Amino acid sequence: MKKPINLEQIKNNHKLSKLAFIKQRKLFVMPILKKEWNEIIKISEN
């Protein structure tokens, strides 16, 4: 990852808005899909 991204950036991305940890009150470790991870990497490169 070139630069860190914050939770707001993830919430504002329509491709990531369905991530389970977005809907939870507490942030915790959980699996995500490969396409979701690729989108996170893409955001970090901008």
N, C-alpha and C positions, 0 to 999 in steps of 0.2 A: 504494500500500500504506500503510495507516494506521500500522501498527507492524511492525517486523521480526519474523519468526518464526525459530525455531531448528530445527536438524536433528531434534532429539528430537520436536518437535511434528509434523513431517512424518512421521517414522517411526511415531508413535503414531496417525496418521490412517489408517483402513482404506482410504479412497479413494485415498490416495497411497502406500501401502505397496509397490506394484508399480513405482514409478518406478525406472528403470534405475540412476540414481546412488545410490540407497539400497543397492543390492546390490554396488556397487563399493567397493573399499578407498579409492580416491582420489576426491575431489570435483572435477569438471570441468564445463565448459559443455556442455550438450546440449539438444536440443529436447524439449519436453514437449507433451502434448495440451492443447487449449483447456480441456477440462473439468478437467484437473489444475491448470492455472493458476488457473481460477476458484475451485477449492477452496482453493488457497493464499491467494488474496485474501480469501476468506471467513474463513479462520483468522485472518488479520491484523486483521480488523475486530472480532473478539471481544475 
